[in-house]
Amino acid sequence: MKREKQLFLVVEDFEDSRFMMRRLLEIAGYDVVEASDGQQAVELAVQERPALILMDLSLPKLDGLAATKLIRQHKDVSKIPIIAVSAHDSPESRSDALAAGCDEYVTKPIDFDQLYTLLKRFLPCHPHQED
């Protein structure tokens, strides 16, 4: 029986980074929708109800921390796992992201082995698991 692909929301303001993340996730067996700013991220999260959100923290219009807080206020999508993605590798950045409601924090450039390990933890069934 073919399993339906899980949908991810990739939130990233740089087109090249969005493209790279989307391609790697699609190759791994996921469907992807993209947002280029925090406001669009909130709208797409509510509209699409993805299985997981990769949230850049430095975004135009609404930063990733504010977008995460707004997503957490919507009861229908408040439990979606959100992984913060940031170029800042400091304890303060990590604690700010977790305090805003992110479930995990990864630094850029993304280590996709680390990301796949996180996916196993947050998603009940993902393409790399056996039926």
Secondary structure, 3 states (H helix, E strand, C coil): CCCCCCEEEEECCCHHHHHHHHHHHHHCCCEEEEECCHHHHHHHHHHHCCCEEEEECCCCCCCHHHHHHHHHHCCCCCCCCEEEEECCCCHHHHHHHHHHCCCEEEECCCCHHHHHHHHHHHCCCCCCCCC
